[in-house]
Amino acid sequence: MTSESVQSLIDQLEAEAAMDRPVEATPEIGIIMGSDSDLDVMAGSESGRPGAFDVLTEELGFEEQTDYETAPEARFTFETFVVSAHRTPELMYTYAETAEDRGLDVIIAGAGGKSADLPNMTASIAYPLPVIGVPVQEKSLPSVIGMPQGAPIVAVDAGKSFNAALSAVQILARQHPELQERLLAYHEGLQQGVGEVSRDLHERGTPGFRDT
Ligand SMILES: Nc1c(C(=O)O)ncn1[C@@H]1O[C@H](COP(=O)(O)O)[C@@H](O)[C@H]1O
């Protein structure tokens, strides 16, 4: 028995898949997570480490798409859902199966706990669409990456949704030169920051550097 709230999501995904919208109107990246308790890791937390949402919106010019009738201004977008292999298997199946028809080019899937099966199951159903798995905790790593031969998934280290988003954009950049430029600009900024910190540490010495 599927609950009403899950069934309405399934219906919406299926309706979107049948619509054949232009690529400019649909998200390129789908972000799914096993629970909203994963949001700080998957999106980034206000007080802690940045995540996929942060790098996509702040560094790479993406917008989050929440409404499919009125697409955001930004050319490249992502969507976010809570989907669980264990709690809502039908929703996971529909999400993965409709992903390509809904315009997605890559999925980032994160799950926590020891039985983090959402990324690997999504990868199998969405195949050949690439899925990047994010183990939300260290203990989730074996179940995210442990796929049998012939059933691929790519994955990042525990908690590194930030890198998952960069990898997703690397995939998209093969077809979109403007994304390649944004990735290079991000990398240049990263290098610039390291260079500045290095000079500061060297010139002020360790105690002086630590004092600020
Ligand atoms: N690993 C999975 C799956 C799945 O893989 O299908 N569904 C939920 N979860 C994980 O359970 C943890 C606790 O979830 P709750 O906080 O909702 O109890 C989360 O980290 C979630 O990703």
The ligand as an SDF file (V2000), in Angstrom:
LIG
                    3D

 22 23  0  0  0  0  0  0  0  0999 V2000
   20.0770    4.6280    4.1410 N   0  0  0  0  0  0  0  0  0  0  0  0
   18.8230    5.0590    4.1510 C   0  0  0  0  0  0  0  0  0  0  0  0
   17.8150    4.7540    3.2270 C   0  0  0  0  0  0  0  0  0  0  0  0
   18.0190    3.9230    2.0240 C   0  0  0  0  0  0  0  0  0  0  0  0
   19.1760    3.5960    1.6860 O   0  0  0  0  0  0  0  0  0  0  0  0
   17.0250    3.6170    1.3960 O   0  0  0  0  0  0  0  0  0  0  0  0
   16.7090    5.3640    3.6060 N   0  0  0  0  0  0  0  0  0  0  0  0
   16.9670    6.0750    4.7070 C   0  0  0  0  0  0  0  0  0  0  0  0
   18.2380    5.8830    5.0420 N   0  0  0  0  0  0  0  0  0  0  0  0
   19.0220    6.5460    6.0850 C   0  0  0  0  0  0  0  0  0  0  0  0
   18.5630    6.4330    7.3870 O   0  0  0  0  0  0  0  0  0  0  0  0
   19.1900    7.4510    8.1490 C   0  0  0  0  0  0  0  0  0  0  0  0
   18.3020    7.8620    9.2980 C   0  0  0  0  0  0  0  0  0  0  0  0
   17.1310    8.4400    8.8070 O   0  0  0  0  0  0  0  0  0  0  0  0
   16.0910    9.1820    9.8050 P   0  0  0  0  0  0  0  0  0  0  0  0
   16.8470   10.3420   10.4100 O   0  0  0  0  0  0  0  0  0  0  0  0
   14.9520    9.6470    8.9080 O   0  0  0  0  0  0  0  0  0  0  0  0
   15.6680    8.1490   10.8150 O   0  0  0  0  0  0  0  0  0  0  0  0
   19.5060    8.5800    7.1700 C   0  0  0  0  0  0  0  0  0  0  0  0
   20.8930    8.8460    7.1480 O   0  0  0  0  0  0  0  0  0  0  0  0
   19.0090    8.0350    5.8400 C   0  0  0  0  0  0  0  0  0  0  0  0
   19.8290    8.3510    4.7270 O   0  0  0  0  0  0  0  0  0  0  0  0
  1  2  1  0
  2  3  2  0
  2  9  1  0
  3  4  1  0
  3  7  1  0
  4  5  2  0
  4  6  1  0
  7  8  2  0
  8  9  1  0
  9 10  1  0
 10 11  1  0
 10 21  1  0
 11 12  1  0
 12 13  1  0
 12 19  1  0
 13 14  1  0
 14 15  1  0
 15 16  2  0
 15 17  1  0
 15 18  1  0
 19 20  1  0
 19 21  1  0
 21 22  1  0
M  END
$$$$
